[in-house]
Amino acid sequence: MHVRHAVTAAATAASVLALGLVGAVPAQAAEYSSALKIRGVQYDAPGRDSNKCSGGNTKNEYLTIKNYSRTATVNLKGYVVKDAVGNRFTFPSNHKLQPGDYIKLRGNRGTDSDAKNVVYRQNCNFIWNNDKDTIYLYKPSGARADVHSYTKKSNDRDGNGYITYHG
């Protein structure tokens, strides 16, 4: 009886695959279709959270985005970063990432710099939750480039407020 059940389950699984009836690919698996990916996030800025534009620490909360392509340069203009509740940032101007290059998208106000690999959100509010959140990166076309969900308990084992993705 157990053997027959296993064969039936295997046959059903093979039929589903053959017919293309497999459900949607999980979001985490779909992220590899883009050269541009989330490298890491400092979701919990060091120190006591203060979203004051002057003297606050939102500039210490940042998202690192990296171009993992070996050959293609990617222009960030029009790329969108969002969190789980819809807070968003759209890269407003040309910022080209060479193969292997990265950018830190920081909170607060500041001067964007290609030389220092930094873009400021020009917003003094925190975007990432300190307990859990989801980070979405969308291409200018609206297609999803990358996505990562995190919880402080599961993903930040050393408790430093930083999580690395894509090694």
C-alpha positions in Angstrom: 0.0 0.0 0.0 2.8 2.5 0.9 4.8 1.7 -2.3 1.7 2.1 -4.5 1.0 5.5 -2.9 4.6 6.6 -3.5 4.5 5.6 -7.1 1.1 7.4 -7.6 2.5 10.5 -6.0 5.6 10.4 -8.1 3.5 9.8 -11.3 1.2 12.7 -10.4 4.2 15.0 -9.8 5.7 14.0 -13.1 2.4 14.7 -14.9 2.1 18.1 -13.3 5.6 19.0 -14.4 5.1 17.6 -17.9 1.9 19.6 -18.3 3.4 22.8 -17.0 1.0 23.0 -14.2 3.5 24.0 -11.6 2.5 27.0 -9.5 4.2 30.4 -9.6 7.9 30.4 -9.0 8.7 31.7 -5.5 9.8 35.3 -5.4 13.2 34.4 -4.0 13.9 32.2 -7.1 12.8 34.8 -9.6 15.4 37.3 -8.5 18.2 35.8 -10.5 16.8 37.1 -13.8 18.5 40.5 -13.3 22.1 41.6 -13.2 21.2 44.2 -10.6 20.5 42.6 -7.2 20.2 43.6 -3.5 23.7 42.9 -2.0 22.7 43.7 1.6 20.7 46.0 3.9 21.5 47.9 7.0 17.9 47.8 8.2 18.6 48.9 11.7 20.8 52.0 11.8 23.3 51.9 14.7 22.2 53.9 17.7 18.9 55.1 18.9 16.5 55.7 15.9 16.0 59.3 15.2 14.5 60.5 11.8 15.5 64.1 12.3 17.1 65.6 9.2 19.7 67.3 11.4 21.4 65.0 13.9 19.3 62.0 13.1 20.7 58.6 12.0 18.6 57.8 8.9 21.8 58.2 6.8 23.1 55.1 8.6 20.2 53.0 7.2 21.1 51.9 3.7 20.5 49.3 1.0 23.4 48.1 -1.1 22.6 47.3 -4.7 25.2 45.6 -6.9 25.6 45.0 -10.6 26.5 41.2 -10.7 27.0 41.2 -14.5 30.4 40.5 -15.9 29.9 42.6 -19.0 26.8 44.9 -18.9 26.7 48.4 -17.4 23.3 49.1 -15.8 21.7 52.6 -15.5 19.8 52.9 -12.3 17.5 55.7 -13.6 13.9 54.5 -13.2 14.7 51.6 -10.9 12.3 51.4 -7.9 13.0 50.2 -4.4 10.0 49.4 -2.2 9.2 47.9 1.2 6.3 45.7 2.3 3.9 48.5 2.9 4.6 50.5 -0.2 7.2 53.0 0.9 9.2 53.6 -2.3 12.1 55.3 -3.9 12.6 55.8 -7.6 16.2 56.5 -8.8 15.5 59.9 -10.5 18.7 60.4 -12.5 21.3 58.6 -14.4 23.7 56.6 -12.3 25.6 53.9 -14.1 26.9 50.8 -12.4 29.8 49.2 -14.2 30.1 45.3 -13.9 30.8 44.5 -10.3 30.1 48.0 -9.1 27.6 48.8 -6.3 25.7 51.7 -4.8 24.5 52.5 -1.3 21.0 53.9 -1.2 21.0 55.9 2.1 18.3 57.7 4.0 18.4 61.4 4.9 19.5 64.2 2.6 22.8 64.5 0.9 24.7 64.9 -2.3 24.7 61.8 -4.6 28.2 60.8 -5.6 29.4 58.3 -8.3 32.8 58.5 -6.8 31.6 57.5 -3.3 29.0 55.1 -4.7 26.1 56.7 -2.8 22.6 58.0 -3.6 20.5 59.7 -0.9 16.7 59.2 -0.7 16.3 62.9 0.2 13.9 61.7 2.9 14.6 61.7 6.6 12.2 58.9 7.5 13.4 55.3 7.9 12.2 52.9 5.2 13.1 49.5 6.6 11.5 48.1 9.7 13.8 46.9 12.5 11.9 43.7 13.2 10.9 42.4 9.7 10.3 43.7 6.2 10.4 42.8 2.5 12.7 44.7 0.1 11.6 44.9 -3.6 13.8 46.1 -6.5 12.0 46.8 -9.7 13.3 47.5 -13.2 12.1 50.7 -15.0 9.8 48.4 -17.0 8.1 47.4 -13.8 9.5 43.8 -13.9 10.8 42.6 -10.6 14.6 42.5 -10.4 15.1 41.2 -6.9 13.2 40.6 -3.6 14.2 39.6 -0.1 12.2 39.3 3.1 13.9 39.3 6.4 13.2 39.0 10.1 15.6 40.2 12.7 15.4 36.9 14.6 15.9 34.6 11.5 18.3 36.6 9.3 20.5 38.7 11.6 22.1 36.2 13.8 24.9 38.5 15.0 22.4 41.3 15.8 24.3 44.1 14.1 21.3 45.2 12.0 23.0 44.2 8.7 22.0 41.3 6.4 24.0 40.2 3.4 22.4 38.7 0.3 24.2 37.3 -2.8 27.6 36.8 -1.1 
